[in-house]
Every structure is written in C-alpha cells, then in structure tokens.
Amino acid sequence: MSNQLSRRQFLLGSLAISLGIPGCYKEIINNEPIRATPPSKQSNNVRYYEKNAAEYAKYRQLFNKRIKHSPKIIAVCLNEKGVQEAVNYARYYTLPVAIKSGGHSFEGFCLNNNGLVIELSQMKAMHYDKATGIFTAQPGCKLGKIYEYLYQHRKLIPAGSCGGVGVAGLTLGGGYGLFSREYGLTCDNLLSTHMVDSEGVIHDSRRDKELLWASRGGGNGNFGVVTEFTFNTHPAPENFTSYRFKFYQLDPKKSTVIAEHWFRIMQSLPKSSYSAFVLGRSVLTILVTDTHETASSQLTAVLKQLEHIASRTYPAAKQPFLRALKRYEGQPGPLNFKNVSGGYYKDFSDLKAVFAQTHGLLRKQPGTIFQINTLGGEISNPTKEAAAAYPHRDMQFLGEIQVYWEEDAAETKAIASIQALQTLLRNHGINKHYRNYPDIDIPNWQQAYYGKNYARLQALKSRFDKDNVFRHPQSVQPKTG
C-alpha cells in the first residue's frame, strides 16, 4: 500500500479488508468469538505453511541464528480476519500458539516446537493523521521503516535503534532507545490497541483500560495477538549528534574506576541525551547522543568530563536525522548470539562490589560485551507509573550482556560465559530485569520482569486466554484456584 493514500482512501472498508489496513478504521468491530469449526487452508486472509513448504524456512527465520525451534505450521496472516482464522485453526487442532512479528526475540519466544506460529510480518500498514498527530501501525511494521515514514512529517515515536526490530514486541515489552529520556518509553506513547484473544474475539483498548495498561510493558505473546497500535508522536530533530570516547588497555581495576566516573557524570546528562557504556575485553567505548541542534551548557560539561578521562575523543558527528540513525541499525542478521538483561541499577553502588569480577569473567570469553544504558528522564516520570505495566521506573540504568560467535561449535562455551556472568550479578543482588532482554535461565522471572504487577497480569491472562493457548517458556500464566 502506498503511504501517499489519502485518508478517505485509507478508510474504505473494502480496501481495508483486501490490504489488511489497521482495524481501527472499520466502523464495526467483530467482537464475537469465531466458532471452532473445521478450518480451511484456502483463504484470502491467511496462508498456512507446513515444514515441507518452500516458504516455511523464510517465515521461520529469526534474527538469532542459534534458535532452532520448528513449528508444526506457520500461519502468515494478511489482516485481522486472518488472525482470527489462525486462532480458530489452532483451537480446532489444539495447538499451542506463538506470535511472531519482527522475529527479534532473543530467546526465540516467537517460535515454538510442533505448535502453530501466527506470523504477522505482512501486516505492515502505517498511517499518520496530520490533524491529531496520531500514528497507527500494524504489528509487522519495523522500526527503520517507521522512522522513515514518520520523518516525512518531521515526527517520531521514541523507539529502539535497530531498524529490523518490530514495533509490536518492542512496545509490548516496554521499549526504550535514543529518545526515551526525552519522550518516555515506546509503551508510554501507546494510545490504544486492538487484540484478538484466544477465542477470536477482537478487543479495543479504548473500551478496556486494563488491556491498555497491560499493553504498556506487560510483555508480548501473553494474552492474544495485537493487530493494531496507535501512538502519540513527537517532533523529530533536523539533525542528530553523537559523541564517542575510547578507553584502551583496560583491566578490571581500571575499568571499575572509569565505570564509577561514568555513573557519576551521567547524573548530569540532559533529557535530550542518551549514553551507553560498552565494555569489551580490554576496550571501552562510551557513546553520547543528543537531539538538540547545539549542545547545551549541561551537555558540554558532561562531554568535557568524559574527554578528560578518555584515551581518545572523536570529533562530534552531526548528521541529518535519518542518516544518523543508520549508524545504529546494527547488522541485518541472522547471527549466532546470546543477548540477555544484565539487570537494572539505581547507581554505581549496585555494581561496585562486583564490577571488577564481572569484567574479569568477560575477558575470558571472546566476543563478549557488557553494555550499560542510561534510563531516567521521562522514563522515571512518576505520573506514568500507574498507566503502564512496565515496573522499573525508579531504576536509572539498564545493563545487557552479549556474546557473539561464528562457528556452531563455540556455542556451548559462549553461553556458559553468559550464565556465569548472570550468576555473579544475581548473587550480588541484581534481580530486576528488562522483559525485552529475556534470559531463559533467570529464576523468578515473573517478579524480575514485572515486579508487583505479575498478579494483575495473571488476572488479565485468565480473562483473555484462560486455556493458555498463547504461551512460551516465560509467558504469563493464568491464575489458578
């Protein structure tokens, strides 16, 4: 569908059905369950691919190459009606359902073994309403395309930097990135959703505030298939500036000293900026970005402090907005890797006792990175807490641990290195984690991801999916008893 379609054309019901345009433009929502009647594989709304089909491998592919899950059947949905039909198919054949849009789930929760996968990559219509500033997207939309589309209107939604990530999983798990300190999490800018539950009923969160609350950070693959998202938008800058600092020949003692400096310096970071602390075996990169046309006095003071302690300072890179974002899109994949949450921290005191040991373990395994990202700013705005299931607003920093390898034979040792790092951090009290950086080995993941909100999410699970049709190894479970 052309992005140049007029709103009148966009609203045409017949076109909406044939092209899978977001359902909020329909005058009537089908809120009746689809009966579990024998489903047909011939449909204009969904295509089913079994393992012997040529298209199966294409739609099974994930960004993480190490995930080898093999669904019994993949239902590629073309519109909301197709999602309903796929749910009916799964119910009729009593198949567990996983939900895949961008395919970037680090632990492969968007696939399953011998179940049905509802695949949403073909549902990728977008619409921006100039009068209201509201942006509507289907779940197959990816961030790179969203940034390009919205920049025609000089707008953005605060999202991640990896262009291939789907907006659905990012939003449902929280969603942070380069603009979140200024404008909040992706989920904070979510205005409404449509969701198909396990009986094929379509729910509109404009009439169900609890569904909207859960959609703001309550995780993906838990309650149903979200077929439409509407967001508030913000002005996009004409230019985007990044600053880079390098530190060489580091050992655990030196890196600990620098880390403590960085945490302290970041207390003065303006809301328009973001920073990442990216530690390898012996080299550290500190990145700072800013959306303002010229650096504020506050940011200038931060940069001077970093320059004073860095081995090398690179010239400021000021580029047009879209070109600048391309620098952070990452490799297209698929790649062999394991990327997990390294936990949330309020300040360096949460890591001080264990940081040197963490770097010591990191140095033992090639291809391992310990990255710490700045949160705070609008993410920590207390007025947002009650409106969203995302639970960790008081935490100012988020860690992530990554390891990459080329040959399959290196996988066991690489994963063991991540497990050792996670165990070390857990034993020193790091027990809050980001849902979009899942780790299959995290104990008590219910509280780690969702804190005190897990019981409330369970109540919603019981309402929308009491039979636990939508599930993966760390999905919310229905309440029992």
C-alpha positions in Angstrom: 0.0 0.0 0.0 1.3 3.4 -0.8 2.0 5.8 2.1 0.5 8.5 -0.1 -3.0 7.2 0.1 -5.5 9.8 1.2 -7.3 9.3 4.5 -10.5 8.8 2.5 -8.9 6.0 0.5 -7.4 4.6 3.7 -10.8 4.4 5.3 -12.5 2.4 2.6 -13.7 -0.8 4.1 -13.3 -3.0 1.1 -9.7 -1.9 0.7 -9.1 -2.3 4.4 -10.1 -6.0 4.1 -8.1 -6.7 0.9 -4.9 -5.0 2.1 -5.0 -5.6 5.8 -5.2 -1.9 6.8 -5.5 -1.4 10.6 -8.8 -2.3 12.1 -9.4 1.0 13.9 -10.6 2.4 10.6 -13.6 0.0 10.5 -16.9 1.3 11.8 -17.8 -2.0 13.4 -15.6 -4.3 15.3 -16.3 -8.0 15.3 -16.4 -8.9 19.0 -18.0 -12.3 18.6 -15.8 -15.4 19.0 -15.1 -17.5 15.9 -16.5 -20.9 16.5 -14.1 -23.9 16.5 -15.3 -25.2 13.2 -13.1 -27.2 10.8 -10.9 -24.6 9.3 -9.9 -24.3 5.7 -6.4 -23.7 4.5 -7.7 -21.8 1.5 -8.2 -18.2 2.5 -7.6 -14.7 1.3 -6.7 -13.7 4.8 -4.1 -16.2 5.9 -1.6 -18.6 4.4 -0.6 -21.8 6.2 2.9 -23.3 5.6 4.0 -26.7 6.9 7.6 -27.9 7.1 7.7 -29.2 3.6 6.6 -25.9 2.1 9.2 -23.8 0.3 8.1 -20.6 2.2 8.3 -22.3 5.6 12.0 -21.6 6.1 11.6 -17.9 5.1 8.9 -17.3 7.7 10.5 -19.4 10.4 13.8 -17.4 10.2 14.8 -15.4 13.3 17.4 -12.7 13.9 19.0 -15.1 16.4 20.5 -18.0 14.3 21.1 -20.2 17.3 17.3 -20.7 17.9 16.3 -23.9 16.1 12.7 -24.3 17.0 10.5 -26.0 14.5 6.7 -25.2 14.5 4.3 -27.6 13.0 2.7 -24.9 11.0 3.2 -21.2 10.3 0.1 -19.1 9.7 1.1 -16.0 7.7 -1.7 -13.5 8.4 -2.6 -10.8 5.9 -5.1 -8.9 8.0 -7.0 -9.0 11.3 -9.6 -11.5 9.9 -6.6 -13.8 9.1 -5.5 -13.7 12.7 -9.0 -14.7 13.8 -8.9 -17.6 11.3 -5.5 -18.7 12.5 -6.7 -18.7 16.1 -9.6 -20.8 15.1 -7.2 -23.2 13.4 -5.1 -23.5 16.5 -8.1 -24.1 18.7 -9.6 -26.7 16.4 -6.4 -28.7 16.3 -5.5 -27.9 20.0 -2.1 -26.4 19.0 -0.2 -24.0 21.3 0.4 -20.6 19.7 3.4 -18.4 19.5 3.3 -14.9 17.9 6.0 -13.6 15.5 6.2 -10.1 14.0 9.8 -8.8 13.8 11.5 -12.1 14.8 13.9 -10.5 17.2 13.0 -12.3 20.4 16.4 -13.0 21.9 15.3 -16.4 23.3 13.1 -17.3 20.3 9.8 -16.9 22.2 8.1 -16.0 18.9 8.5 -19.6 17.7 7.6 -23.0 19.3 8.1 -26.7 18.6 5.3 -28.6 17.0 2.7 -25.8 17.6 1.3 -23.0 15.4 3.0 -19.7 14.9 0.9 -16.7 14.0 3.3 -14.7 11.7 2.5 -11.0 11.2 5.3 -9.7 9.0 2.8 -9.0 6.1 0.6 -6.8 8.3 2.7 -3.6 7.9 0.3 -0.8 7.0 1.0 2.7 8.6 -0.9 5.9 8.8 -0.2 9.3 10.2 -3.0 11.7 11.0 -1.8 15.3 10.5 -4.7 16.7 12.3 -4.2 14.8 15.6 -0.5 13.8 15.4 -1.6 10.1 15.9 0.3 7.4 14.2 -1.3 4.0 13.5 0.8 0.9 12.8 0.1 -2.8 12.2 2.4 -5.3 14.1 4.5 -6.2 11.1 6.0 -2.7 10.9 9.7 -2.4 11.6 11.4 0.5 13.3 13.6 1.5 10.3 10.5 1.9 8.1 8.6 3.7 10.8 11.3 6.3 11.3 11.4 6.9 7.5 7.7 7.1 7.2 7.2 9.5 10.1 10.1 11.7 9.1 8.1 12.8 6.1 6.0 14.6 8.6 9.0 15.5 10.8 7.7 13.3 13.6 9.0 10.3 15.5 7.9 7.8 18.2 10.6 7.1 20.8 11.7 3.6 19.9 14.8 1.5 19.5 17.7 2.0 17.1 17.8 -1.4 15.4 15.9 -1.0 12.1 14.8 -4.6 11.8 13.0 -4.8 15.2 9.2 -5.0 15.0 7.2 -2.3 16.7 4.9 -4.9 18.3 7.3 -6.8 20.5 9.2 -3.6 21.4 6.2 -1.8 22.6 4.6 -4.7 24.5 7.8 -5.2 26.5 8.4 -1.5 27.2 10.6 -0.1 24.5 13.5 2.2 25.2 16.1 3.9 22.9 17.9 7.0 22.0 14.8 9.3 22.6 13.3 7.7 25.7 14.9 10.1 28.2 13.2 12.9 26.4 9.8 11.4 25.5 9.4 8.3 27.6 9.3 4.6 26.7 7.6 3.4 23.5 4.8 2.0 25.6 4.3 5.3 27.3 3.3 6.8 24.0 0.9 4.0 23.1 -2.7 5.3 23.0 -4.7 2.2 22.0 -4.5 -1.3 20.7 -6.7 -3.9 19.0 -6.1 -7.5 20.2 -7.5 -10.9 19.1 -7.9 -13.2 22.1 -7.8 -17.0 22.3 -11.4 -17.3 21.2 -11.1 -15.0 18.2 -12.7 -12.0 19.9 -11.4 -8.6 19.0 -10.8 -6.2 21.9 -10.4 -2.5 21.6 -8.4 -1.0 24.4 -10.3 2.3 24.0 -13.1 0.4 25.7 -10.8 -1.7 28.0 -8.4 0.4 30.0 -6.9 -2.7 31.7 -5.9 -4.0 28.3 -4.2 -0.8 27.5 -2.4 -0.9 30.9 -1.1 -4.4 30.1 -0.1 -3.5 26.6 2.2 -0.9 28.0 5.1 -3.2 29.1 3.2 -6.3 30.1 5.1 -8.4 27.6 4.3 -10.0 24.2 2.9 -13.4 23.5 0.9 -13.5 26.7 -2.8 -12.6 26.2 -3.5 -12.5 22.4 -2.5 -11.1 19.1 -2.3 -7.3 18.9 -3.2 -6.3 15.4 -3.0 -2.6 15.7 -1.2 0.1 17.6 -1.8 3.8 17.8 0.8 6.2 19.2 1.3 9.8 20.1 4.1 11.3 18.1 6.8 14.0 18.8 8.8 16.4 16.7 11.8 14.8 15.1 15.0 16.9 15.0 16.5 18.0 11.8 19.9 16.8 12.9 21.2 14.2 15.4 24.6 14.4 17.0 26.8 11.7 18.6 30.0 11.8 20.6 32.3 8.9 21.1 35.1 8.3 23.6 37.5 5.3 23.7 39.5 3.8 26.6 42.2 1.3 25.8 44.3 -1.4 27.6 41.8 -1.8 30.4 42.0 -4.4 33.2 39.3 -4.9 35.8 40.8 -2.4 38.2 41.0 0.4 35.6 37.5 -0.3 34.2 36.0 -0.2 37.6 37.4 3.3 38.2 36.1 4.5 34.9 32.7 3.0 35.4 32.3 4.8 38.7 33.2 8.1 37.0 30.7 7.4 34.2 27.9 6.7 36.5 28.6 9.9 38.4 28.9 12.0 35.3 25.6 10.6 33.9 23.7 12.2 36.8 24.0 15.5 34.9 23.0 14.2 31.5 20.2 16.3 30.0 17.0 14.7 28.9 17.8 15.3 25.3 20.8 13.0 25.5 21.4 9.3 25.9 24.6 7.4 26.8 25.9 3.9 26.5 28.9 2.3 28.3 30.1 -0.5 26.1 32.8 -2.6 27.7 34.7 -5.3 25.8 37.7 -7.5 26.9 40.1 -4.6 27.1 38.5 -1.7 25.2 35.7 0.6 26.4 33.5 2.8 24.2 31.3 5.5 25.7 28.6 6.9 23.3 26.7 10.0 24.0 23.9 11.3 21.6 21.8 14.5 21.6 18.8 15.7 19.7 19.4 19.4 20.1 20.8 21.5 17.3 23.6 22.8 19.6 24.9 21.2 22.8 23.5 22.8 26.0 25.9 24.0 28.7 24.8 21.0 30.7 25.8 18.6 28.0 29.0 20.4 27.3 30.0 20.0 30.9 29.3 16.2 30.6 31.4 15.9 27.5 34.3 17.8 29.0 34.4 15.4 31.9 34.4 12.4 29.6 37.1 13.9 27.4 39.3 14.5 30.5 39.4 10.7 31.3 39.3 9.2 27.8 42.2 7.7 25.9 40.7 9.1 22.7 38.0 11.6 21.9 36.4 11.5 18.4 35.0 14.7 16.8 31.3 15.3 17.2 29.3 13.6 14.4 26.4 15.8 13.5 24.2 14.4 10.7 20.7 14.7 9.2 18.3 12.7 11.4 17.7 9.6 9.2 21.3 9.3 8.1 22.4 9.5 11.7 20.1 6.7 12.8 21.5 4.4 10.1 24.7 4.2 12.2 22.9 2.4 15.0 20.8 0.0 13.0 23.2 -2.9 13.6 23.9 -5.9 11.4 21.0 -7.3 9.5 21.5 -10.9 10.7 20.8 -13.7 11.3 23.6 -14.0 13.8 24.8 -16.5 16.4 24.5 -14.8 19.7 23.0 -14.7 23.2 21.9 -11.3 24.5 20.3 -11.1 27.9 19.4 -8.4 30.5 22.3 -7.6 32.8 19.8 -6.1 35.3 18.7 -2.6 36.4 20.8 -0.3 38.6 20.0 2.8 40.5 23.6 3.9 40.6 27.1 2.5 40.7 26.6 1.3 44.3 24.5 -1.6 42.9 27.6 -2.8 40.9 30.6 -1.5 42.8 31.2 -4.7 44.8 31.1 -6.9 41.7 32.2 -4.8 38.7 35.8 -5.9 38.7 34.8 -9.6 38.8 32.3 -9.0 36.1 35.0 -7.6 33.8 37.3 -10.4 34.8 34.8 -13.0 33.6 34.0 -11.0 30.4 37.7 -11.1 29.5 37.8 -14.9 29.4 35.4 -15.2 26.5 36.0 -13.6 23.1 33.0 -11.8 21.6 31.5 -10.8 24.9 30.2 -7.3 25.7 28.8 -5.7 28.9 26.8 -2.7 28.0 25.1 -0.2 30.3 22.4 2.2 29.0 21.1 5.4 30.6 17.4 5.5 31.6 15.9 8.2 33.8 14.5 11.4 32.3 10.9 10.9 31.2 11.1 7.2 31.8 11.2 8.0 35.6 8.3 10.4 35.5 6.1 9.1 38.4 2.9 10.2 36.6 3.4 7.4 34.1 3.7 4.6 36.6 0.0 3.9 37.2 -0.8 3.9 33.5 1.6 1.1 32.4 2.6 -2.4 33.4 6.3 -1.5 33.0 7.5 -1.7 36.6 11.1 -0.4 36.9 10.8 3.4 36.6 12.9 4.1 39.6 15.9 2.4 38.0 18.3 4.8 36.2 20.5 2.4 34.3 19.9 -0.9 32.4 22.6 -3.5 31.7 22.8 -6.0 28.9 25.3 -8.8 28.3 26.0 -10.0 24.8 28.2 -12.7 23.3 28.7 -13.5 19.6 30.3 -16.4 17.8 30.9 -17.6 14.3 31.1 -21.4 14.5 28.4 -23.5 16.0 31.0 -25.5 18.0 31.7 -22.3 20.0 28.1 -22.0 21.3 28.3 -24.1 24.4 31.3 -22.2 25.9 29.9 -18.8 24.8 26.5 -19.5 26.6 28.3 -20.8 29.7 30.2 -17.5 29.9 26.9 -15.6 29.9 25.4 -17.9 32.5 28.5 -17.3 34.7 28.1 -13.5 34.4 24.4 -13.7 35.2 25.0 -15.9 38.3 27.7 -13.5 39.6 25.3 -10.5 39.2 22.4 -12.4 40.7 24.4 -13.4 43.7 25.2 -9.8 44.4 21.5 -8.7 44.4 20.9 -7.8 40.8 17.4 -9.3 40.3 15.4 -6.8 38.3 15.4 -7.4 34.6 14.1 -6.0 31.3 11.3 -8.1 29.7 12.6 -7.4 26.1 16.0 -8.8 27.0 14.8 -12.2 28.3 17.0 -14.9 29.6 15.7 -18.4 29.8 17.9 -19.0 32.9 16.6 -16.2 35.1 14.9 -17.7 38.2 11.8 -15.9 39.4 11.4 -14.2 36.1 7.8 -13.3 37.0 9.0 -10.7 39.5 12.2 -9.9 37.7 10.3 -8.7 34.6 7.0 -7.5 36.1 7.6 -6.8 39.9 4.4 -6.4 41.8 2.4 -6.3 38.6 2.6 -10.0 37.8 -0.6 -11.0 39.7 -2.6 -8.3 37.9 -1.3 -9.6 34.6 -2.3 -13.1 35.6 -5.9 -11.9 36.1 -5.9 -10.5 32.5 -4.4 -13.8 31.2 -7.3 -15.6 32.8 -9.8 -13.2 31.2 -8.3 -13.2 27.6 -6.7 -16.7 27.5 -7.9 -18.9 30.3 -6.8 -22.0 28.4 -3.3 -20.8 27.9 -3.4 -21.1 24.2 -0.8 -18.3 23.7 2.4 -19.4 25.5 6.1 -19.6 25.6 8.6 -20.6 28.3 8.2 -17.2 30.1 4.7 -16.2 29.3 2.2 -15.0 31.9 0.2 -17.9 33.4 -3.5 -17.9 34.2 -4.5 -17.7 37.8 -5.3 -21.0 39.4 -7.7 -21.7 42.2 
